């Protein structure tokens, strides 16, 4: 039987005053005339974000949640052009080490999903370089946490730039210019507008990248609505990964706003997925992308727990009964 593990994204609606994404704009940074004091403030904000993340992991541990997406905004302005001289890794090394040590000690799977502006297939060299710079930031954070960066960072294939086929091939061409360590960090996810499951599998199979199947995105953007016929191909992309297969689950907000994420997960939609892939692999980690964050996980768990054919091993892992 397949073990299904539930996780959620970045923030909690139950843990108060624990934002991991407190920030400081560059305009605000510039207004602080003492640069050393301004950097010290950035470091205080960053330490608060990391400490709040540790609080969230402890909250998760108390509830048997071992799968969590970290905020990419842990360190404000870390990749800004005018702050290249700031050694934020050295300044935050103790906090990052503590965060990573806790995650490892509790066998938690943690990862990142950088913003949409990180695009490897950009035709503009400066945008490509900026994207690599952001990915290096994520790599350095994971490395400083003591977490193996392999398959810890989710990306979309990027833009279409008025020629989807050409832009798809450009991703493959540009991949050769991505540093090897960052290549190992990447997973690819289908998006809701441009690149379908088929597009992503083409790239993932060609380059040896694990594919993250997003069911909601597939419903919004597909060439063939029958995703299950490609499920074996999805599993094969994870064959050499040290981590279990990962997928994303969210639900449409409404018919009118189909691509937007709802507050909670449609349990019937999720159960259909679970039944379809059960026994196909040992474990599938299901990342809940819902507006209500951990509350969406709790409500889904409660609903699933009422099903006679579902058995929970912990509060956030379950299997279908025979």
C-alpha positions as CSV (number, residue, x, y, z in Angstrom):
1,X,0.0,0.0,0.0
2,X,1.1,3.5,-0.7
3,X,1.8,5.8,2.3
4,X,0.5,9.3,1.7
5,X,2.1,12.1,3.7
6,X,0.5,15.6,4.0
7,X,2.3,18.9,4.2
8,X,1.6,22.6,3.8
9,X,3.2,25.8,2.7
10,X,5.4,28.3,4.7
11,X,3.0,29.8,7.2
12,X,0.5,28.8,9.9
13,X,-2.9,30.3,10.6
14,X,-2.8,28.9,14.1
15,X,0.6,29.9,15.3
16,X,0.4,33.6,16.1
17,X,3.2,36.2,15.4
18,X,5.3,33.6,13.5
19,X,5.7,35.1,10.0
20,X,8.8,33.7,8.3
21,X,8.5,36.3,5.6
22,X,9.0,39.6,7.3
23,X,10.8,41.9,4.9
24,X,12.5,45.2,4.3
25,X,12.3,47.0,0.9
26,X,15.4,48.4,-0.7
27,X,13.9,51.9,-0.7
28,X,13.6,51.6,3.1
29,X,17.1,50.2,3.3
30,X,18.4,53.2,1.4
31,X,16.7,55.7,3.7
32,X,18.8,54.4,6.6
33,X,21.8,56.5,6.2
34,X,24.1,54.3,8.3
35,X,24.7,51.3,6.0
36,X,26.1,49.2,8.9
37,X,23.0,49.8,10.9
38,X,20.8,49.1,8.0
39,X,22.5,45.7,7.4
40,X,22.2,45.0,11.1
41,X,18.5,45.5,10.8
42,X,18.3,43.2,7.8
43,X,20.0,40.6,10.0
44,X,17.6,41.0,12.8
45,X,14.7,40.6,10.5
46,X,16.3,37.5,9.0
47,X,17.0,35.9,12.4
48,X,13.4,36.5,13.3
49,X,12.2,34.8,10.1
50,X,14.4,31.8,10.8
51,X,13.4,31.6,14.4
52,X,9.7,31.8,13.4
53,X,10.3,29.0,10.9
54,X,11.8,26.9,13.7
55,X,8.6,27.6,15.8
56,X,6.5,26.4,12.9
57,X,8.5,23.2,12.6
58,X,8.0,22.6,16.3
59,X,4.3,23.3,15.8
60,X,4.3,20.8,13.0
61,X,6.2,18.2,15.0
62,X,3.6,18.4,17.8
63,X,1.0,17.5,15.2
64,X,3.1,14.8,13.4
65,X,3.5,17.0,10.2
66,X,6.9,16.1,8.7
67,X,6.5,17.8,5.3
68,X,6.8,21.6,5.0
69,X,7.7,24.2,2.4
70,X,10.1,27.0,3.7
71,X,9.5,30.6,2.7
72,X,11.9,31.9,0.1
73,X,11.8,35.3,1.9
74,X,13.8,34.2,4.9
75,X,16.5,36.7,4.2
76,X,15.3,40.0,2.7
77,X,17.4,41.6,0.0
78,X,19.9,38.7,0.0
79,X,20.1,38.7,-3.8
80,X,20.0,42.4,-4.4
81,X,22.7,43.7,-6.7
82,X,23.8,46.5,-4.2
83,X,24.2,44.1,-1.3
84,X,26.8,41.7,-2.8
85,X,29.2,42.6,0.1
86,X,26.8,41.4,2.7
87,X,27.8,38.0,4.0
88,X,24.4,37.0,5.3
89,X,25.3,33.3,5.6
90,X,28.0,34.1,8.1
91,X,25.7,36.4,10.0
92,X,22.9,33.8,10.2
93,X,25.0,30.6,10.5
94,X,23.9,29.7,14.0
95,X,20.2,30.2,13.3
96,X,20.4,28.3,10.0
97,X,22.3,25.4,11.6
98,X,19.8,25.2,14.4
99,X,16.9,25.1,11.9
100,X,18.5,22.4,9.8
101,X,19.5,20.3,12.8
102,X,16.0,20.3,14.1
103,X,14.5,19.3,10.7
104,X,17.0,16.5,10.3
105,X,16.6,15.2,13.9
106,X,12.8,15.0,13.4
107,X,13.1,13.5,9.9
108,X,11.3,16.4,8.3
109,X,11.2,17.0,4.5
110,X,11.7,20.7,3.9
111,X,12.1,22.5,0.6
112,X,11.6,25.7,-1.3
113,X,9.6,27.0,-4.3
114,X,11.2,30.3,-5.6
115,X,8.9,33.0,-7.1
116,X,7.8,32.9,-10.7
117,X,10.4,35.4,-11.8
118,X,13.1,32.7,-11.5
119,X,13.1,31.5,-15.2
120,X,15.9,29.4,-16.7
121,X,14.4,29.6,-20.2
122,X,14.7,33.4,-20.4
123,X,16.1,34.6,-23.8
124,X,17.7,37.5,-21.9
125,X,21.1,36.7,-20.4
126,X,20.7,39.2,-17.5
127,X,17.5,37.6,-16.4
128,X,19.0,34.1,-16.7
129,X,21.9,35.2,-14.5
130,X,19.6,36.9,-12.0
131,X,17.6,33.6,-11.8
132,X,20.8,31.6,-11.2
133,X,21.7,34.1,-8.4
134,X,18.3,33.5,-6.7
135,X,18.8,29.7,-7.0
136,X,22.3,30.1,-5.5
137,X,20.7,31.9,-2.5
138,X,18.4,28.9,-1.9
139,X,21.3,26.5,-2.3
140,X,23.4,28.4,0.2
141,X,20.6,28.4,2.7
142,X,20.1,24.7,2.5
143,X,23.8,24.0,2.6
144,X,24.2,26.2,5.7
145,X,21.3,24.3,7.3
146,X,23.2,21.1,6.8
147,X,20.4,19.9,4.5
148,X,21.4,18.0,1.3
149,X,20.1,20.4,-1.4
150,X,19.3,17.5,-3.8
151,X,15.7,17.9,-5.1
152,X,14.7,20.6,-2.6
153,X,13.7,23.4,-5.0
154,X,10.6,23.5,-7.2
155,X,10.6,25.5,-10.5
156,X,8.3,26.0,-13.4
157,X,9.7,25.8,-16.9
158,X,9.2,29.6,-17.4
159,X,7.6,31.8,-20.0
160,X,6.6,31.2,-23.6
161,X,8.1,34.4,-25.0
162,X,5.7,34.2,-28.0
163,X,7.1,30.8,-29.1
164,X,6.4,28.0,-26.6
165,X,8.2,25.3,-28.6
166,X,11.3,27.4,-28.9
167,X,11.2,28.4,-25.3
168,X,10.9,24.8,-24.2
169,X,14.0,23.9,-26.1
170,X,15.7,27.0,-24.7
171,X,15.3,25.6,-21.2
172,X,17.2,22.5,-22.3
173,X,19.9,24.6,-23.9
174,X,20.3,26.9,-20.9
175,X,20.4,23.9,-18.6
176,X,24.0,23.3,-19.6
177,X,24.9,26.7,-18.1
178,X,23.3,26.0,-14.8
179,X,25.9,25.0,-12.2
180,X,25.9,21.2,-11.4
181,X,25.0,21.7,-7.7
182,X,22.0,23.8,-8.6
183,X,20.9,21.3,-11.3
184,X,20.7,18.6,-8.6
185,X,18.6,20.9,-6.5
186,X,15.8,21.4,-9.1
187,X,12.4,19.7,-9.5
188,X,10.0,20.8,-12.2
189,X,6.2,21.4,-11.8
190,X,3.6,21.8,-14.5
191,X,1.9,25.3,-14.5
192,X,-1.7,26.4,-15.0
193,X,-1.1,28.5,-18.1
194,X,1.7,27.5,-20.4
195,X,3.6,24.3,-19.8
196,X,1.6,21.1,-19.4
197,X,2.3,17.8,-17.8
198,X,3.4,16.5,-21.2
199,X,5.8,19.4,-21.7
200,X,7.3,19.0,-18.3
201,X,7.8,15.2,-18.7
202,X,9.5,15.8,-22.0
203,X,12.1,18.1,-20.3
204,X,12.4,16.0,-17.1
205,X,13.0,12.8,-18.9
206,X,15.6,14.5,-21.2
207,X,17.5,16.1,-18.4
208,X,17.0,13.7,-15.5
209,X,14.9,16.0,-13.3
210,X,12.1,14.8,-11.0
211,X,8.6,15.9,-12.0
212,X,6.1,17.3,-9.5
213,X,2.6,16.7,-10.7
214,X,0.2,19.5,-9.8
215,X,-3.4,18.1,-10.2
216,X,-5.1,21.5,-10.1
217,X,-2.7,23.0,-12.6
218,X,-3.3,20.0,-14.9
219,X,-7.1,20.5,-14.7
220,X,-6.5,24.1,-15.8
221,X,-3.9,23.5,-18.5
222,X,-3.6,20.2,-20.3
223,X,-3.4,18.6,-23.7
224,X,-5.1,15.4,-22.5
225,X,-7.2,15.4,-19.4
226,X,-6.2,11.8,-18.6
227,X,-3.2,12.4,-16.4
228,X,-3.1,8.8,-15.1
229,X,-1.9,7.4,-18.4
230,X,1.4,9.3,-17.8
231,X,1.7,8.4,-14.1
232,X,4.3,5.7,-14.6
233,X,6.4,8.3,-16.4
234,X,6.1,10.6,-13.4
235,X,7.3,7.9,-11.1
236,X,10.2,7.1,-13.3
237,X,11.5,10.7,-13.0
238,X,11.9,10.0,-9.2
239,X,13.7,6.7,-9.7
240,X,17.1,8.1,-8.6
241,X,16.0,10.6,-6.1
242,X,16.8,10.2,-2.4
243,X,13.3,11.6,-1.6
244,X,9.8,10.2,-2.0
245,X,7.6,11.2,-4.9
246,X,6.1,14.6,-4.4
247,X,2.9,16.1,-5.8
248,X,0.9,19.4,-5.2
249,X,-2.7,19.5,-4.3
250,X,-5.0,22.5,-4.4
251,X,-8.6,23.2,-5.4
252,X,-10.1,25.8,-7.6
253,X,-11.5,28.8,-5.8
254,X,-14.6,28.9,-8.0
255,X,-15.5,28.3,-11.6
256,X,-15.0,32.0,-12.4
257,X,-11.6,32.0,-10.6
258,X,-10.6,28.4,-11.5
259,X,-6.9,28.9,-11.4
260,X,-6.9,30.6,-8.0
261,X,-6.4,28.4,-4.9
262,X,-9.3,27.8,-2.6
263,X,-9.1,28.2,1.2
264,X,-9.4,24.4,1.6
265,X,-9.0,21.2,-0.3
266,X,-11.9,19.5,-2.1
267,X,-11.7,16.1,-0.4
268,X,-13.4,14.3,-3.2
269,X,-10.9,15.6,-5.7
270,X,-8.0,14.5,-3.5
271,X,-9.5,11.1,-2.8
272,X,-9.9,10.4,-6.5
273,X,-6.2,11.1,-6.9
274,X,-5.3,8.9,-3.9
275,X,-7.4,6.0,-5.2
276,X,-6.0,6.3,-8.7
277,X,-2.3,6.1,-7.6
278,X,-2.6,3.8,-4.6
279,X,0.0,0.9,-4.7
280,X,1.9,2.6,-7.6
281,X,4.8,3.5,-5.3
282,X,5.8,3.2,-1.6
283,X,5.2,6.8,-0.6
284,X,3.8,10.1,-2.1
285,X,4.3,13.4,-0.3
286,X,1.3,15.7,-1.0
287,X,1.9,19.4,-0.6
288,X,-1.3,21.2,0.2
289,X,-1.4,24.6,-1.5
290,X,-4.4,26.2,0.1
291,X,-5.0,29.7,1.5
292,X,-5.8,28.4,5.0
293,X,-2.4,26.7,5.2
294,X,-2.2,24.3,8.2
295,X,-5.9,24.6,8.9
296,X,-6.6,23.2,5.4
297,X,-4.5,20.2,6.3
298,X,-6.4,19.8,9.6
299,X,-9.8,19.9,7.9
300,X,-8.7,17.5,5.2
301,X,-7.3,15.1,7.8
302,X,-10.6,15.3,9.7
303,X,-12.7,14.6,6.6
304,X,-10.4,11.7,5.4
305,X,-10.5,10.2,8.9
306,X,-14.2,9.8,8.6
307,X,-13.7,7.5,5.6
308,X,-14.0,3.8,6.4
309,X,-11.4,2.9,3.8
310,X,-8.7,5.2,5.2
311,X,-6.3,4.4,8.0
312,X,-4.1,7.2,9.5
313,X,-0.7,6.0,10.8
314,X,0.0,9.5,12.3
315,X,-2.0,12.7,12.2
316,X,-0.6,13.5,8.7
317,X,0.1,10.1,7.1
318,X,-2.4,7.6,5.9
319,X,-3.0,4.6,3.8
320,X,-6.0,3.1,2.0
321,X,-7.2,-0.1,3.6
322,X,-7.3,-3.3,1.7
